[in-house]
Each structure stands twice: as structure tokens, then as C-alpha cells.
């Protein structure tokens, strides 16, 4: 009879080990999914930060341009110059983001 009890305990132990292994696999899968999602969210955050910085730079440049006193003819040239600067800044930001 002791061998039957030992056999039942062995089967019970095997069942518990299998449950632990299954839970371990589930948790590993969940962790991998969370890591993937985290990577995607980090990339989105970088993109949004870059867009925000670009927008803030444009706003700052626009504020500077609005505060400058220039004649009407110089205004058009100044606007074109500022737009050129903005494009160059955007290129630099995009290059830095890579």
C-alpha cells in the first residue's frame, strides 16, 4: 500500500509541475508581448516628440518674425528666409531622429 500512496503523490507532483510549466510559458509569452508593445510605443513617442519639437521651433520662429519691424518688401524676403530655415531645421531634426 505505501507504493500506491507514493505513486499518487508522484502523479500529483507531476501534475503540479506541468501546471507550473504552463504558467511559466504563459508568463513568458505575456512578457514578450509587453516588450514588443513597449518598443512600438517608444517609437511612437519619439515620433511625437520630434513633431512637437518641430512645431515648437516653428512657433518660436513665427513669434520672432512677428516681433520684427520690417518694411513690406523686406517682409516677403524675411518670410522666405525663415521658411528656408524651418525646412533646414526640420531636415536636421529628422536626421537626428534616425
C-alpha positions as a Markdown table, in Angstrom:
| # | Residue | x | y | z |
|---|---|---|---|---|
| 1 | Unk | 0.0 | 0.0 | 0.0 |
| 2 | Unk | 2.7 | 2.5 | 0.6 |
| 3 | Unk | 3.8 | 2.2 | -3.0 |
| 4 | Unk | 0.2 | 3.2 | -4.1 |
| 5 | Unk | 0.4 | 6.3 | -1.9 |
| 6 | Unk | 3.8 | 7.1 | -3.2 |
| 7 | Unk | 2.6 | 6.7 | -6.8 |
| 8 | Unk | -0.4 | 9.0 | -6.2 |
| 9 | Unk | 1.9 | 11.6 | -4.7 |
| 10 | Unk | 4.2 | 11.2 | -7.7 |
| 11 | Unk | 1.3 | 11.8 | -10.1 |
| 12 | Unk | 0.2 | 14.8 | -8.1 |
| 13 | Unk | 3.7 | 16.2 | -8.2 |
| 14 | Unk | 3.8 | 15.7 | -12.0 |
| 15 | Unk | 0.5 | 17.5 | -12.4 |
| 16 | Unk | 1.7 | 20.4 | -10.3 |
| 17 | Unk | 5.0 | 20.6 | -12.3 |
| 18 | Unk | 3.0 | 20.7 | -15.5 |
| 19 | Unk | 0.8 | 23.5 | -14.2 |
| 20 | Unk | 3.9 | 25.5 | -13.2 |
| 21 | Unk | 5.5 | 24.9 | -16.6 |
| 22 | Unk | 2.3 | 26.0 | -18.4 |
| 23 | Unk | 2.1 | 29.1 | -16.2 |
| 24 | Unk | 5.7 | 29.9 | -16.9 |
| 25 | Unk | 5.2 | 29.6 | -20.6 |
| 26 | Unk | 2.1 | 31.9 | -20.4 |
| 27 | Unk | 4.1 | 34.5 | -18.5 |
| 28 | Unk | 7.0 | 34.4 | -20.9 |
| 29 | Unk | 4.6 | 34.9 | -23.8 |
| 30 | Unk | 2.9 | 37.8 | -22.0 |
| 31 | Unk | 6.3 | 39.4 | -21.2 |
| 32 | Unk | 7.4 | 39.1 | -24.9 |
| 33 | Unk | 4.2 | 40.7 | -26.0 |
| 34 | Unk | 4.6 | 43.5 | -23.4 |
| 35 | Unk | 8.2 | 44.1 | -24.6 |
| 36 | Unk | 7.1 | 44.3 | -28.3 |
| 37 | Unk | 4.3 | 46.7 | -27.3 |
| 38 | Unk | 6.8 | 48.8 | -25.3 |
| 39 | Unk | 9.1 | 49.1 | -28.3 |
| 40 | Unk | 6.3 | 50.2 | -30.5 |
| 41 | Unk | 5.1 | 52.8 | -28.0 |
| 42 | Unk | 8.7 | 54.1 | -27.6 |
| 43 | Unk | 9.0 | 54.6 | -31.3 |
| 44 | Unk | 5.6 | 56.4 | -31.4 |
| 45 | Unk | 6.7 | 58.6 | -28.6 |
| 46 | Unk | 10.0 | 59.6 | -30.4 |
| 47 | Unk | 8.0 | 60.5 | -33.5 |
| 48 | Unk | 5.5 | 62.6 | -31.5 |
| 49 | Unk | 8.3 | 64.3 | -29.6 |
| 50 | Unk | 10.1 | 65.1 | -32.9 |
| 51 | Unk | 6.9 | 66.5 | -34.3 |
| 52 | Unk | 6.2 | 68.6 | -31.2 |
| 53 | Unk | 9.8 | 70.0 | -31.2 |
| 54 | Unk | 9.4 | 70.9 | -34.8 |
| 55 | Unk | 6.1 | 72.6 | -34.2 |
| 56 | Unk | 7.6 | 74.5 | -31.2 |
| 57 | Unk | 10.5 | 75.7 | -33.3 |
| 58 | Unk | 8.1 | 76.9 | -36.0 |
| 59 | Unk | 6.1 | 78.8 | -33.4 |
| 60 | Unk | 9.2 | 80.4 | -31.9 |
| 61 | Unk | 10.4 | 81.5 | -35.3 |
| 62 | Unk | 6.9 | 82.9 | -36.1 |
| 63 | Unk | 6.9 | 84.8 | -32.8 |
| 64 | Unk | 10.4 | 86.2 | -33.7 |
| 65 | Unk | 9.2 | 87.2 | -37.2 |
| 66 | Unk | 6.1 | 88.8 | -35.9 |
| 67 | Unk | 8.1 | 90.9 | -33.4 |
| 68 | Unk | 10.5 | 92.2 | -36.1 |
| 69 | Unk | 9.7 | 95.6 | -37.6 |
| 70 | Unk | 10.4 | 95.5 | -41.4 |
| 71 | Unk | 9.1 | 97.1 | -44.5 |
| 72 | Unk | 6.6 | 95.4 | -46.7 |
| 73 | Unk | 9.2 | 94.4 | -49.3 |
| 74 | Unk | 11.5 | 93.1 | -46.7 |
| 75 | Unk | 8.7 | 91.1 | -45.1 |
| 76 | Unk | 8.4 | 88.8 | -48.1 |
| 77 | Unk | 12.1 | 88.2 | -48.3 |
| 78 | Unk | 12.2 | 87.6 | -44.5 |
| 79 | Unk | 9.3 | 85.2 | -44.7 |
| 80 | Unk | 11.1 | 83.2 | -47.4 |
| 81 | Unk | 14.3 | 83.2 | -45.5 |
| 82 | Unk | 12.6 | 82.0 | -42.3 |
| 83 | Unk | 10.7 | 79.2 | -44.2 |
| 84 | Unk | 14.1 | 78.1 | -45.6 |
| 85 | Unk | 15.5 | 78.0 | -42.0 |
| 86 | Unk | 12.5 | 76.0 | -40.9 |
| 87 | Unk | 13.0 | 73.4 | -43.7 |
| 88 | Unk | 16.7 | 73.1 | -42.8 |
| 89 | Unk | 15.8 | 72.7 | -39.1 |
| 90 | Unk | 13.2 | 70.0 | -39.9 |
| 91 | Unk | 15.8 | 68.2 | -42.0 |
| 92 | Unk | 18.3 | 68.3 | -39.1 |
| 93 | Unk | 15.7 | 67.1 | -36.6 |
| 94 | Unk | 14.7 | 64.2 | -39.0 |
| 95 | Unk | 18.4 | 63.3 | -39.4 |
| 96 | Unk | 19.0 | 63.4 | -35.6 |
| 97 | Unk | 15.9 | 61.2 | -35.1 |
| 98 | Unk | 17.4 | 58.5 | -37.2 |
